C-alpha cells in the first residue's frame, strides 16, 4: 500500500510539497490536475496515473509524458481502494 | 468497524466556504460514537490561513474546544507557512507547527485520511 496522491490543480502545490519528501508515493492526476502530466516535477512518485477522460477532453494526449499511465474510472476505483489516499482534489 | 486513526487535512482557507468548519466538525464526529476513532488535524497550503490569530472562530470554536479537551492540538505545516511568509508569532496560540517530514509521519501513522 502506497500513499496515493489524488491531485487536482487547485491544491496541487500542497501535494507537490509533500511529494518531494515522500519515498512511498503514487500519483493520480484528475480533472485539471492532468495538466501536471505535461512535465511538472512529481517528486519521488513511483507511479503516475492520469484519468484518461480528463486528458482526452483537454486534448492533452500528446503533452502527457510517456511515463504517465492513462486509466479509466474502474481502474481509478481499484487504485483508490488499494492504497492510502491523500486527497488533493 | 474498529477504532482507527484518521488524519484530517484541511487545504482550503477560512471564509467563503464551509470546508474549513466542516472539516473540524467531521473531525469531532469521528472521535464520537462507539468506535472513538483517534484523529489528527493538519493544515496545508492555503488551509494554513485558518491558523492565524485574527481568524473568526465563530463557527469553529466549539469544535476546537472539544478537540483540545481530548488532548488534540491543531497542526500546521511549517513549509506551507514559509511559502506564504507567515511567521510563528502570527499564529493563534493553540496551533502546533510541524515540519513537512513530521507531516509525512502523520500520514504514515494514519489508517486513512480525509481532506477538506
N, CA and C atoms of all chains as a GROMACS GRO file, in nm:
protein
  615
    1UNK      N    1   0.084  -0.120   0.000
    1UNK     CA    2   0.000   0.000   0.000
    1UNK      C    3   0.088   0.125   0.000
    2UNK      N    4   0.070   0.206  -0.101
    2UNK     CA    5   0.147   0.331  -0.111
    2UNK      C    6   0.059   0.448  -0.064
    3UNK      N    7   0.123   0.564  -0.048
    3UNK     CA    8   0.046   0.686  -0.029
    3UNK      C    9   0.002   0.735  -0.167
    4UNK      N   10  -0.125   0.736  -0.193
    4UNK     CA   11  -0.175   0.772  -0.324
    4UNK      C   12  -0.225   0.917  -0.323
    5UNK      N   13  -0.154   1.002  -0.394
    5UNK     CA   14  -0.192   1.144  -0.401
    5UNK      C   15  -0.288   1.165  -0.516
    6UNK      N   16  -0.411   1.200  -0.482
    6UNK     CA   17  -0.512   1.230  -0.584
    6UNK      C   18  -0.511   1.382  -0.603
    7UNK      N   19  -0.465   1.425  -0.722
    7UNK     CA   20  -0.431   1.568  -0.736
    7UNK      C   21  -0.513   1.636  -0.846
    8UNK      N   22  -0.584   1.740  -0.805
    8UNK     CA   23  -0.645   1.834  -0.898
    8UNK      C   24  -0.561   1.963  -0.888
    9UNK      N   25  -0.584   2.054  -0.980
    9UNK     CA   26  -0.497   2.172  -0.990
    9UNK      C   27  -0.500   2.265  -0.867
   10UNK      N   28  -0.618   2.294  -0.811
   10UNK     CA   29  -0.619   2.397  -0.706
   10UNK      C   30  -0.530   2.366  -0.585
   11UNK      N   31  -0.516   2.239  -0.552
   11UNK     CA   32  -0.441   2.203  -0.433
   11UNK      C   33  -0.310   2.131  -0.467
   12UNK      N   34  -0.269   2.143  -0.591
   12UNK     CA   35  -0.150   2.071  -0.636
   12UNK      C   36  -0.025   2.113  -0.561
   13UNK      N   37  -0.016   2.241  -0.530
   13UNK     CA   38   0.104   2.292  -0.465
   13UNK      C   39   0.131   2.218  -0.333
   14UNK      N   40   0.026   2.199  -0.255
   14UNK     CA   41   0.042   2.129  -0.127
   14UNK      C   42   0.086   1.985  -0.149
   15UNK      N   43   0.026   1.922  -0.248
   15UNK     CA   44   0.062   1.783  -0.277
   15UNK      C   45   0.207   1.772  -0.323
   16UNK      N   46   0.248   1.864  -0.410
   16UNK     CA   47   0.384   1.857  -0.465
   16UNK      C   48   0.488   1.878  -0.355
   17UNK      N   49   0.455   1.963  -0.258
   17UNK     CA   50   0.546   1.983  -0.146
   17UNK      C   51   0.572   1.855  -0.070
   18UNK      N   52   0.466   1.782  -0.038
   18UNK     CA   53   0.481   1.656   0.034
   18UNK      C   54   0.549   1.551  -0.053
   19UNK      N   55   0.514   1.552  -0.182
   19UNK     CA   56   0.570   1.451  -0.273
   19UNK      C   57   0.722   1.455  -0.281
   20UNK      N   58   0.776   1.575  -0.266
   20UNK     CA   59   0.923   1.590  -0.274
   20UNK      C   60   0.993   1.503  -0.171
   21UNK      N   61   0.925   1.479  -0.060
   21UNK     CA   62   0.990   1.406   0.050
   21UNK      C   63   0.932   1.268   0.073
   22UNK      N   64   0.837   1.228  -0.007
   22UNK     CA   65   0.768   1.102   0.019
   22UNK      C   66   0.821   0.994  -0.075
   23UNK      N   67   0.892   0.897  -0.016
   23UNK     CA   68   0.951   0.790  -0.097
   23UNK      C   69   0.852   0.679  -0.128
   24UNK      N   70   0.733   0.689  -0.072
   24UNK     CA   71   0.634   0.583  -0.090
   24UNK      C   72   0.508   0.639  -0.156
   25UNK      N   73   0.528   0.715  -0.262
   25UNK     CA   74   0.416   0.787  -0.322
   25UNK      C   75   0.380   0.736  -0.461
   26UNK      N   76   0.249   0.734  -0.486
   26UNK     CA   77   0.199   0.720  -0.621
   26UNK      C   78   0.102   0.836  -0.644
   27UNK      N   79   0.080   0.870  -0.770
   27UNK     CA   80   0.002   0.990  -0.802
   27UNK      C   81  -0.107   0.956  -0.903
   28UNK      N   82  -0.225   1.011  -0.877
   28UNK     CA   83  -0.329   1.012  -0.980
   28UNK      C   84  -0.362   1.158  -1.011
   29UNK      N   85  -0.348   1.196  -1.136
   29UNK     CA   86  -0.386   1.330  -1.182
   29UNK      C   87  -0.530   1.325  -1.231
   30UNK      N   88  -0.610   1.416  -1.181
   30UNK     CA   89  -0.753   1.412  -1.215
   30UNK      C   90  -0.801   1.554  -1.244
   31UNK      N   91  -0.904   1.564  -1.330
   31UNK     CA   92  -0.958   1.693  -1.371
   31UNK      C   93  -0.844   1.784  -1.419
   32UNK      N   94  -0.839   1.912  -1.375
   32UNK     CA   95  -0.733   2.000  -1.424
   32UNK      C   96  -0.594   1.956  -1.375
   33UNK      N   97  -0.589   1.866  -1.280
   33UNK     CA   98  -0.460   1.812  -1.235
   33UNK      C   99  -0.383   1.744  -1.346
   34UNK      N  100  -0.453   1.700  -1.453
   34UNK     CA  101  -0.384   1.632  -1.562
   34UNK      C  102  -0.284   1.725  -1.633
   35UNK      N  103  -0.300   1.855  -1.619
   35UNK     CA  104  -0.202   1.947  -1.679
   35UNK      C  105  -0.063   1.926  -1.618
   36UNK      N  106  -0.060   1.874  -1.496
   36UNK     CA  107   0.070   1.846  -1.433
   36UNK      C  108   0.144   1.732  -1.504
   37UNK      N  109   0.069   1.658  -1.583
   37UNK     CA  110   0.132   1.549  -1.659
   37UNK      C  111   0.220   1.600  -1.770
   38UNK      N  112   0.212   1.730  -1.796
   38UNK     CA  113   0.293   1.792  -1.900
   38UNK      C  114   0.423   1.847  -1.840
   39UNK      N  115   0.502   1.758  -1.783
   39UNK     CA  116   0.637   1.793  -1.742
   39UNK      C  117   0.655   1.844  -1.601
   40UNK      N  118   0.548   1.854  -1.520
   40UNK     CA  119   0.566   1.901  -1.382
   40UNK      C  120   0.647   1.798  -1.303
   41UNK      N  121   0.727   1.848  -1.210
   41UNK     CA  122   0.804   1.758  -1.125
   41UNK      C  123   0.713   1.696  -1.021
   42UNK      N  124   0.705   1.566  -1.022
   42UNK     CA  125   0.616   1.497  -0.930
   42UNK      C  126   0.696   1.423  -0.824
   43UNK      N  127   0.805   1.485  -0.782
   43UNK     CA  128   0.883   1.434  -0.670
   43UNK      C  129   0.934   1.294  -0.693
   44UNK      N  130   0.917   1.212  -0.590
   44UNK     CA  131   0.971   1.076  -0.595
   44UNK      C  132   0.864   0.974  -0.632
   45UNK      N  133   0.756   1.020  -0.689
   45UNK     CA  134   0.645   0.929  -0.715
   45UNK      C  135   0.689   0.806  -0.793
   46UNK      N  136   0.649   0.689  -0.742
   46UNK     CA  137   0.690   0.563  -0.806
   46UNK      C  138   0.608   0.538  -0.932
   47UNK      N  139   0.481   0.579  -0.927
   47UNK     CA  140   0.395   0.565  -1.044
   47UNK      C  141   0.309   0.689  -1.057
   48UNK      N  142   0.284   0.727  -1.182
   48UNK     CA  143   0.194   0.841  -1.206
   48UNK      C  144   0.085   0.797  -1.303
   49UNK      N  145  -0.039   0.817  -1.259
   49UNK     CA  146  -0.155   0.786  -1.343
   49UNK      C  147  -0.226   0.917  -1.376
   50UNK      N  148  -0.297   0.918  -1.487
   50UNK     CA  149  -0.384   1.031  -1.519
   50UNK      C  150  -0.516   0.974  -1.570
   51UNK      N  151  -0.624   1.038  -1.532
   51UNK     CA  152  -0.756   0.992  -1.576
   51UNK      C  153  -0.769   1.020  -1.725
   52UNK      N  154  -0.786   0.912  -1.800
   52UNK     CA  155  -0.783   0.919  -1.946
   52UNK      C  156  -0.886   1.018  -2.000
   53UNK      N  157  -1.006   1.013  -1.944
   53UNK     CA  158  -1.112   1.100  -1.994
   53UNK      C  159  -1.076   1.248  -1.974
   54UNK      N  160  -1.014   1.278  -1.862
   54UNK     CA  161  -0.977   1.417  -1.835
   54UNK      C  162  -0.864   1.463  -1.929
   55UNK      N  163  -0.776   1.372  -1.964
   55UNK     CA  164  -0.669   1.404  -2.059
   55UNK      C  165  -0.726   1.427  -2.198
   56UNK      N  166  -0.814   1.336  -2.239
   56UNK     CA  167  -0.868   1.344  -2.375
   56UNK      C  168  -0.955   1.468  -2.395
   57UNK      N  169  -1.036   1.501  -2.296
   57UNK     CA  170  -1.127   1.616  -2.310
   57UNK      C  171  -1.049   1.747  -2.322
   58UNK      N  172  -0.929   1.749  -2.271
   58UNK     CA  173  -0.846   1.870  -2.280
   58UNK      C  174  -0.749   1.866  -2.397
   59UNK      N  175  -0.758   1.760  -2.476
   59UNK     CA  176  -0.671   1.749  -2.592
   59UNK      C  177  -0.524   1.738  -2.556
   60UNK      N  178  -0.497   1.675  -2.440
   60UNK     CA  179  -0.360   1.675  -2.388
   60UNK      C  180  -0.280   1.550  -2.421
   61UNK      N  181  -0.341   1.461  -2.501
   61UNK     CA  182  -0.277   1.333  -2.525
   61UNK      C  183  -0.129   1.340  -2.558
   62UNK      N  184  -0.093   1.431  -2.647
   62UNK     CA  185   0.048   1.437  -2.690
   62UNK      C  186   0.137   1.510  -2.589
   63UNK      N  187   0.076   1.575  -2.491
   63UNK     CA  188   0.156   1.650  -2.393
   63UNK      C  189   0.183   1.573  -2.265
   64UNK      N  190   0.104   1.471  -2.242
   64UNK     CA  191   0.124   1.393  -2.120
   64UNK      C  192   0.239   1.296  -2.141
   65UNK      N  193   0.331   1.298  -2.047
   65UNK     CA  194   0.453   1.220  -2.062
   65UNK      C  195   0.428   1.071  -2.078
   66UNK      N  196   0.522   1.002  -2.143
   66UNK     CA  197   0.505   0.860  -2.168
   66UNK      C  198   0.511   0.777  -2.040
   67UNK      N  199   0.565   0.836  -1.934
   67UNK     CA  200   0.572   0.762  -1.807
   67UNK      C  201   0.440   0.769  -1.730
   68UNK      N  202   0.347   0.849  -1.782
   68UNK     CA  203   0.217   0.862  -1.716
   68UNK      C  204   0.121   0.759  -1.776
   69UNK      N  205   0.065   0.676  -1.687
   69UNK     CA  206  -0.028   0.573  -1.736
   69UNK      C  207  -0.170   0.628  -1.732
   70UNK      N  208  -0.237   0.619  -1.846
   70UNK     CA  209  -0.376   0.666  -1.853
   70UNK      C  210  -0.469   0.557  -1.802
   71UNK      N  211  -0.564   0.596  -1.718
   71UNK     CA  212  -0.655   0.499  -1.658
   71UNK      C  213  -0.800   0.544  -1.675
   72UNK      N  214  -0.889   0.444  -1.678
   72UNK     CA  215  -1.032   0.477  -1.682
   72UNK      C  216  -1.086   0.472  -1.538
   73UNK      N  217  -1.214   0.502  -1.524
   73UNK     CA  218  -1.270   0.513  -1.388
   73UNK      C  219  -1.270   0.381  -1.312
   74UNK      N  220  -1.303   0.267  -1.374
   74UNK     CA  221  -1.293   0.141  -1.298
   74UNK      C  222  -1.150   0.117  -1.244
   75UNK      N  223  -1.051   0.149  -1.326
   75UNK     CA  224  -0.913   0.134  -1.277
   75UNK      C  225  -0.884   0.231  -1.164
   76UNK      N  226  -0.937   0.352  -1.175
   76UNK     CA  227  -0.917   0.450  -1.069
   76UNK      C  228  -0.973   0.399  -0.936
   77UNK      N  229  -1.091   0.341  -0.942
   77UNK     CA  230  -1.153   0.290  -0.820
   77UNK      C  231  -1.066   0.180  -0.758
   78UNK      N  232  -1.015   0.090  -0.842
   78UNK     CA  233  -0.928  -0.016  -0.791
   78UNK      C  234  -0.804   0.044  -0.723
   79UNK      N  235  -0.747   0.144  -0.785
   79UNK     CA  236  -0.626   0.206  -0.730
   79UNK      C  237  -0.657   0.278  -0.599
   80UNK      N  238  -0.770   0.345  -0.593
   80UNK     CA  239  -0.807   0.416  -0.470
   80UNK      C  240  -0.825   0.318  -0.354
   81UNK      N  241  -0.885   0.204  -0.382
   81UNK     CA  242  -0.910   0.108  -0.274
   81UNK      C  243  -0.784   0.031  -0.234
   82UNK      N  244  -0.684   0.030  -0.321
   82UNK     CA  245  -0.564  -0.048  -0.293
   82UNK      C  246  -0.459   0.031  -0.217
   83UNK      N  247  -0.483   0.160  -0.196
   83UNK     CA  248  -0.380   0.246  -0.137
   83UNK      C  249  -0.438   0.337  -0.029
   84UNK      N  250  -0.347   0.405   0.042
   84UNK     CA  251  -0.389   0.508   0.137
   84UNK      C  252  -0.401   0.640   0.061
   85UNK      N  253  -0.522   0.687   0.048
   85UNK     CA  254  -0.546   0.803  -0.038
   85UNK      C  255  -0.522   0.934   0.036
   86UNK      N  256  -0.447   1.023  -0.026
   86UNK     CA  257  -0.433   1.160   0.021
   86UNK      C  258  -0.501   1.249  -0.082
   87UNK      N  259  -0.610   1.306  -0.043
   87UNK     CA  260  -0.694   1.375  -0.140
   87UNK      C  261  -0.655   1.522  -0.154
   88UNK      N  262  -0.610   1.559  -0.272
   88UNK     CA  263  -0.583   1.700  -0.305
   88UNK      C  264  -0.669   1.738  -0.426
   89UNK      N  265  -0.790   1.688  -0.429
   89UNK     CA  266  -0.880   1.718  -0.540
   89UNK      C  267  -1.006   1.786  -0.488
   90UNK      N  268  -1.691  -0.156   1.265
   90UNK     CA  269  -1.557  -0.102   1.239
   90UNK      C  270  -1.487  -0.071   1.371
   91UNK      N  271  -1.366  -0.112   1.377
   91UNK     CA  272  -1.289  -0.089   1.500
   91UNK      C  273  -1.231   0.051   1.501
   92UNK      N  274  -1.167   0.081   1.610
   92UNK     CA  275  -1.105   0.213   1.620
   92UNK      C  276  -0.995   0.232   1.515
   93UNK      N  277  -0.994   0.348   1.454
   93UNK     CA  278  -0.894   0.382   1.354
   93UNK      C  279  -0.832   0.516   1.388
   94UNK      N  280  -0.712   0.538   1.332
   94UNK     CA  281  -0.652   0.671   1.346
   94UNK      C  282  -0.667   0.744   1.213
   95UNK      N  283  -0.732   0.858   1.216
   95UNK     CA  284  -0.767   0.931   1.093
   95UNK      C  285  -0.694   1.065   1.092
   96UNK      N  286  -0.632   1.094   0.979
   96UNK     CA  287  -0.570   1.225   0.959
   96UNK      C  288  -0.663   1.311   0.873
   97UNK      N  289  -0.706   1.423   0.930
   97UNK     CA  290  -0.786   1.518   0.854
   97UNK      C  291  -0.694   1.628   0.803
   98UNK      N  292  -0.688   1.645   0.671
   98UNK     CA  293  -0.610   1.754   0.614
   98UNK      C  294  -0.706   1.862   0.567
   99UNK      N  295  -0.670   1.986   0.595
   99UNK     CA  296  -0.755   2.098   0.553
   99UNK      C  297  -0.673   2.187   0.461
  100UNK      N  298  -0.716   2.190   0.335
  100UNK     CA  299  -0.641   2.260   0.230
  100UNK      C  300  -0.701   2.394   0.191
  101UNK      N  301  -0.825   2.414   0.232
  101UNK     CA  302  -0.894   2.537   0.188
  101UNK      C  303  -0.885   2.644   0.296
  102UNK      N  304  -0.876   2.769   0.254
  102UNK     CA  305  -0.866   2.878   0.352
  102UNK      C  306  -1.000   2.902   0.421
  103UNK      N  307  -0.997   2.972   0.535
  103UNK     CA  308  -1.122   3.004   0.602
  103UNK      C  309  -1.197   3.114   0.526
  104UNK      N  310  -1.325   3.124   0.552
  104UNK     CA  311  -1.414   3.225   0.496
  104UNK      C  312  -1.451   3.191   0.351
  105UNK      N  313  -1.576   3.205   0.319
  105UNK     CA  314  -1.621   3.189   0.181
  105UNK      C  315  -1.659   3.049   0.143
  106UNK      N  316  -1.638   2.952   0.230
  106UNK     CA  317  -1.683   2.816   0.203
  106UNK      C  318  -1.712   2.750   0.338
  107UNK      N  319  -1.769   2.631   0.332
  107UNK     CA  320  -1.796   2.562   0.459
  107UNK      C  321  -1.686   2.462   0.494
  108UNK      N  322  -1.591   2.445   0.405
  108UNK     CA  323  -1.495   2.336   0.422
  108UNK      C  324  -1.414   2.346   0.552
  109UNK      N  325  -1.367   2.466   0.584
  109UNK     CA  326  -1.279   2.479   0.700
  109UNK      C  327  -1.353   2.444   0.830
  110UNK      N  328  -1.483   2.478   0.835
  110UNK     CA  329  -1.561   2.443   0.953
  110UNK      C  330  -1.608   2.298   0.948
  111UNK      N  331  -1.648   2.254   0.830
  111UNK     CA  332  -1.696   2.115   0.817
  111UNK      C  333  -1.585   2.014   0.844
  112UNK      N  334  -1.464   2.052   0.808
  112UNK     CA  335  -1.350   1.963   0.836
  112UNK      C  336  -1.335   1.938   0.984
  113UNK      N  337  -1.348   2.044   1.062
  113UNK     CA  338  -1.337   2.029   1.207
  113UNK      C  339  -1.459   1.957   1.265
  114UNK      N  340  -1.575   1.984   1.207
  114UNK     CA  341  -1.696   1.915   1.254
  114UNK      C  342  -1.684   1.764   1.232
  115UNK      N  343  -1.634   1.730   1.114
  115UNK     CA  344  -1.616   1.588   1.082
  115UNK      C  345  -1.511   1.525   1.174
  116UNK      N  346  -1.409   1.602   1.206
  116UNK     CA  347  -1.305   1.552   1.294
  116UNK      C  348  -1.363   1.518   1.431
  117UNK      N  349  -1.441   1.611   1.484
  117UNK     CA  350  -1.505   1.585   1.615
  117UNK      C  351  -1.598   1.465   1.604
  118UNK      N  352  -1.673   1.460   1.493
  118UNK     CA  353  -1.765   1.348   1.474
  118UNK      C  354  -1.694   1.214   1.475
  119UNK      N  355  -1.576   1.211   1.418
  119UNK     CA  356  -1.500   1.085   1.410
  119UNK      C  357  -1.458   1.036   1.548
  120UNK      N  358  -1.444   1.130   1.640
  120UNK     CA  359  -1.399   1.090   1.775
  120UNK      C  360  -1.516   1.043   1.860
  121UNK      N  361  -1.638   1.068   1.813
  121UNK     CA  362  -1.757   1.028   1.888
  121UNK      C  363  -1.802   0.888   1.845
  122UNK      N  364  -1.908   0.841   1.904
  122UNK     CA  365  -1.960   0.711   1.866
  122UNK      C  366  -1.885   0.598   1.934
  123UNK      N  367  -1.928   0.477   1.906
  123UNK     CA  368  -1.874   0.362   1.978
  123UNK      C  369  -1.730   0.332   1.943
  124UNK      N  370  -1.688   0.370   1.823
  124UNK     CA  371  -1.551   0.338   1.782
  124UNK      C  372  -1.449   0.434   1.841
  125UNK      N  373  -1.489   0.556   1.870
  125UNK     CA  374  -1.400   0.657   1.928
  125UNK      C  375  -1.266   0.663   1.854
  126UNK      N  376  -1.274   0.690   1.724
  126UNK     CA  377  -1.153   0.700   1.643
  126UNK      C  378  -1.062   0.810   1.698
  127UNK      N  379  -0.934   0.792   1.679
  127UNK     CA  380  -0.839   0.898   1.716
  127UNK      C  381  -0.808   0.979   1.592
  128UNK      N  382  -0.773   1.104   1.612
  128UNK     CA  383  -0.760   1.194   1.497
  128UNK      C  384  -0.639   1.286   1.509
  129UNK      N  385  -0.594   1.333   1.394
  129UNK     CA  386  -0.504   1.448   1.386
  129UNK      C  387  -0.564   1.543   1.283
  130UNK      N  388  -0.538   1.671   1.302
  130UNK     CA  389  -0.580   1.773   1.205
  130UNK      C  390  -0.456   1.846   1.156
  131UNK      N  391  -0.440   1.851   1.024
  131UNK     CA  392  -0.322   1.914   0.966
  131UNK      C  393  -0.363   2.016   0.860
  132UNK      N  394  -0.315   2.138   0.876
  132UNK     CA  395  -0.342   2.244   0.779
  132UNK      C  396  -0.227   2.253   0.679
  133UNK      N  397  -0.265   2.251   0.551
  133UNK     CA  398  -0.168   2.254   0.441
  133UNK      C  399  -0.208   2.363   0.340
  134UNK      N  400  -0.111   2.408   0.262
  134UNK     CA  401  -0.141   2.503   0.155
  134UNK      C  402  -0.212   2.626   0.209
  135UNK      N  403  -0.312   2.674   0.134
  135UNK     CA  404  -0.387   2.791   0.179
  135UNK      C  405  -0.470   2.761   0.304
  136UNK      N  406  -0.484   2.635   0.338
  136UNK     CA  407  -0.551   2.600   0.463
  136UNK      C  408  -0.484   2.660   0.584
  137UNK      N  409  -0.356   2.690   0.572
  137UNK     CA  410  -0.282   2.743   0.688
  137UNK      C  411  -0.336   2.880   0.732
  138UNK      N  412  -0.406   2.948   0.643
  138UNK     CA  413  -0.459   3.080   0.682
  138UNK      C  414  -0.559   3.070   0.796
  139UNK      N  415  -0.613   2.951   0.817
  139UNK     CA  416  -0.703   2.934   0.931
  139UNK      C  417  -0.629   2.949   1.063
  140UNK      N  418  -0.501   2.924   1.064
  140UNK     CA  419  -0.428   2.920   1.191
  140UNK      C  420  -0.382   3.058   1.238
  141UNK      N  421  -0.408   3.163   1.159
  141UNK     CA  422  -0.373   3.299   1.201
  141UNK      C  423  -0.452   3.339   1.325
  142UNK      N  424  -0.390   3.420   1.408
  142UNK     CA  425  -0.455   3.454   1.534
  142UNK      C  426  -0.580   3.541   1.515
  143UNK      N  427  -0.592   3.615   1.405
  143UNK     CA  428  -0.707   3.702   1.389
  143UNK      C  429  -0.830   3.638   1.328
  144UNK      N  430  -0.821   3.509   1.294
  144UNK     CA  431  -0.932   3.445   1.221
  144UNK      C  432  -1.058   3.432   1.307
  145UNK      N  433  -1.171   3.462   1.247
  145UNK     CA  434  -1.300   3.448   1.314
  145UNK      C  435  -1.330   3.301   1.339
  146UNK      N  436  -1.345   3.265   1.466
  146UNK     CA  437  -1.372   3.125   1.501
  146UNK      C  438  -1.517   3.103   1.545
  147UNK      N  439  -1.603   3.193   1.504
  147UNK     CA  440  -1.744   3.180   1.545
  147UNK      C  441  -1.799   3.040   1.514
  148UNK      N  442  -1.767   2.991   1.396
  148UNK     CA  443  -1.824   2.862   1.352
  148UNK      C  444  -1.740   2.741   1.393
  149UNK      N  445  -1.626   2.766   1.452
  149UNK     CA  446  -1.537   2.653   1.477
  149UNK      C  447  -1.493   2.638   1.623
  150UNK      N  448  -1.518   2.741   1.705
  150UNK     CA  449  -1.464   2.740   1.841
  150UNK      C  450  -1.506   2.616   1.920
  151UNK      N  451  -1.633   2.578   1.903
  151UNK     CA  452  -1.680   2.464   1.985
  151UNK      C  453  -1.611   2.333   1.943
  152UNK      N  454  -1.580   2.322   1.814
  152UNK     CA  455  -1.511   2.200   1.769
  152UNK      C  456  -1.368   2.197   1.823
  153UNK      N  457  -1.304   2.314   1.816
  153UNK     CA  458  -1.165   2.321   1.865
  153UNK      C  459  -1.161   2.294   2.016
  154UNK      N  460  -1.261   2.346   2.085
  154UNK     CA  461  -1.269   2.324   2.230
  154UNK      C  462  -1.281   2.174   2.260
  155UNK      N  463  -1.364   2.106   2.184
  155UNK     CA  464  -1.383   1.962   2.204
  155UNK      C  465  -1.254   1.885   2.176
  156UNK      N  466  -1.186   1.922   2.067
  156UNK     CA  467  -1.062   1.854   2.033
  156UNK      C  468  -0.955   1.882   2.137
  157UNK      N  469  -0.949   2.005   2.183
  157UNK     CA  470  -0.850   2.042   2.284
  157UNK      C  471  -0.873   1.962   2.413
  158UNK      N  472  -1.002   1.950   2.450
  158UNK     CA  473  -1.035   1.874   2.571
  158UNK      C  474  -0.993   1.728   2.558
  159UNK      N  475  -0.990   1.679   2.434
  159UNK     CA  476  -0.949   1.541   2.409
  159UNK      C  477  -0.797   1.530   2.392
  160UNK      N  478  -0.729   1.643   2.412
  160UNK     CA  479  -0.582   1.640   2.404
  160UNK      C  480  -0.527   1.652   2.263
  161UNK      N  481  -0.611   1.690   2.167
  161UNK     CA  482  -0.564   1.702   2.029
  161UNK      C  483  -0.536   1.848   1.998
  162UNK      N  484  -0.419   1.873   1.940
  162UNK     CA  485  -0.381   2.008   1.901
  162UNK      C  486  -0.382   2.020   1.749
  163UNK      N  487  -0.434   2.131   1.697
  163UNK     CA  488  -0.433   2.152   1.553
  163UNK      C  489  -0.289   2.174   1.507
  164UNK      N  490  -0.253   2.112   1.395
  164UNK     CA  491  -0.116   2.119   1.346
  164UNK      C  492  -0.110   2.190   1.212
  165UNK      N  493  -0.003   2.264   1.189
  165UNK     CA  494   0.014   2.333   1.063
  165UNK      C  495   0.155   2.305   1.010
  166UNK      N  496   0.166   2.291   0.879
  166UNK     CA  497   0.295   2.256   0.819
  166UNK      C  498   0.383   2.381   0.805
  167UNK      N  499   0.502   2.371   0.858
  167UNK     CA  500   0.598   2.483   0.855
  167UNK      C  501   0.623   2.534   0.714
  168UNK      N  502   0.643   2.442   0.620
  168UNK     CA  503   0.678   2.483   0.484
  168UNK      C  504   0.566   2.562   0.417
  169UNK      N  505   0.442   2.523   0.445
  169UNK     CA  506   0.329   2.598   0.389
  169UNK      C  507   0.324   2.740   0.445
  170UNK      N  508   0.360   2.754   0.574
  170UNK     CA  509   0.369   2.888   0.634
  170UNK      C  510   0.481   2.968   0.568
  171UNK      N  511   0.597   2.904   0.554
  171UNK     CA  512   0.714   2.973   0.497
  171UNK      C  513   0.684   3.025   0.356
  172UNK      N  514   0.618   2.939   0.276
  172UNK     CA  515   0.589   2.977   0.137
  172UNK      C  516   0.499   3.100   0.130
  173UNK      N  517   0.427   3.127   0.239
  173UNK     CA  518   0.335   3.241   0.243
  173UNK      C  519   0.387   3.354   0.330
  174UNK      N  520   0.509   3.342   0.375
  174UNK     CA  521   0.569   3.449   0.455
  174UNK      C  522   0.501   3.468   0.590
  175UNK      N  523   0.448   3.360   0.646
  175UNK     CA  524   0.379   3.369   0.776
  175UNK      C  525   0.472   3.319   0.885
  176UNK      N  526   0.499   3.407   0.981
  176UNK     CA  527   0.586   3.366   1.092
  176UNK      C  528   0.502   3.310   1.206
  177UNK      N  529   0.570   3.240   1.295
  177UNK     CA  530   0.500   3.171   1.403
  177UNK      C  531   0.426   3.268   1.494
  178UNK      N  532   0.479   3.390   1.510
  178UNK     CA  533   0.413   3.483   1.602
  178UNK      C  534   0.281   3.537   1.546
  179UNK      N  535   0.252   3.507   1.420
  179UNK     CA  536   0.123   3.549   1.363
  179UNK      C  537   0.013   3.446   1.388
  180UNK      N  538   0.053   3.333   1.447
  180UNK     CA  539  -0.044   3.223   1.463
  180UNK      C  540  -0.116   3.229   1.598
  181UNK      N  541  -0.234   3.172   1.600
  181UNK     CA  542  -0.308   3.159   1.726
  181UNK      C  543  -0.226   3.071   1.822
  182UNK      N  544  -0.247   3.093   1.950
  182UNK     CA  545  -0.163   3.027   2.050
  182UNK      C  546  -0.184   2.878   2.063
  183UNK      N  547  -0.295   2.826   2.011
  183UNK     CA  548  -0.324   2.683   2.030
  183UNK      C  549  -0.285   2.598   1.909
  184UNK      N  550  -0.202   2.655   1.822
  184UNK     CA  551  -0.161   2.584   1.700
  184UNK      C  552  -0.020   2.528   1.715
  185UNK      N  553   0.001   2.405   1.669
  185UNK     CA  554   0.134   2.344   1.674
  185UNK      C  555   0.195   2.342   1.533
  186UNK      N  556   0.314   2.397   1.519
  186UNK     CA  557   0.382   2.398   1.390
  186UNK      C  558   0.468   2.273   1.378
  187UNK      N  559   0.453   2.202   1.266
  187UNK     CA  560   0.534   2.081   1.245
  187UNK      C  561   0.600   2.087   1.107
  188UNK      N  562   0.709   2.016   1.093
  188UNK     CA  563   0.782   2.014   0.966
  188UNK      C  564   0.711   1.925   0.864
  189UNK      N  565   0.751   1.938   0.739
  189UNK     CA  566   0.696   1.852   0.634
  189UNK      C  567   0.731   1.705   0.663
  190UNK      N  568   0.850   1.683   0.715
  190UNK     CA  569   0.888   1.545   0.749
  190UNK      C  570   0.795   1.490   0.857
  191UNK      N  571   0.762   1.574   0.954
  191UNK     CA  572   0.668   1.531   1.059
  191UNK      C  573   0.529   1.510   1.002
  192UNK      N  574   0.492   1.592   0.902
  192UNK     CA  575   0.362   1.574   0.836
  192UNK      C  576   0.356   1.437   0.768
  193UNK      N  577   0.465   1.399   0.706
  193UNK     CA  578   0.468   1.267   0.641
  193UNK      C  579   0.459   1.155   0.743
  194UNK      N  580   0.510   1.178   0.863
  194UNK     CA  581   0.495   1.078   0.970
  194UNK      C  582   0.348   1.066   1.013
  195UNK      N  583   0.280   1.181   1.016
  195UNK     CA  584   0.136   1.176   1.048
  195UNK      C  585   0.062   1.092   0.945
  196UNK      N  586   0.100   1.111   0.817
  196UNK     CA  587   0.038   1.034   0.710
  196UNK      C  588   0.067   0.885   0.729
  197UNK      N  589   0.192   0.856   0.762
  197UNK     CA  590   0.231   0.716   0.779
  197UNK      C  591   0.156   0.651   0.896
  198UNK      N  592   0.130   0.731   1.000
  198UNK     CA  593   0.064   0.678   1.120
  198UNK      C  594  -0.087   0.664   1.104
  199UNK      N  595  -0.142   0.729   1.002
  199UNK     CA  596  -0.288   0.728   0.987
  199UNK      C  597  -0.334   0.601   0.917
  200UNK      N  598  -0.447   0.549   0.962
  200UNK     CA  599  -0.507   0.436   0.889
  200UNK      C  600  -0.567   0.486   0.759
  201UNK      N  601  -0.625   0.603   0.763
  201UNK     CA  602  -0.664   0.668   0.640
  201UNK      C  603  -0.679   0.818   0.662
  202UNK      N  604  -0.698   0.889   0.553
  202UNK     CA  605  -0.704   1.035   0.562
  202UNK      C  606  -0.834   1.086   0.502
  203UNK      N  607  -0.871   1.205   0.543
  203UNK     CA  608  -0.987   1.273   0.484
  203UNK      C  609  -0.948   1.418   0.460
  204UNK      N  610  -0.989   1.472   0.348
  204UNK     CA  611  -0.946   1.607   0.310
  204UNK      C  612  -1.063   1.703   0.300
  205UNK      N  613  -1.039   1.826   0.343
  205UNK     CA  614  -1.142   1.931   0.333
  205UNK      C  615  -1.082   2.056   0.273
   0.00000   0.00000   0.00000
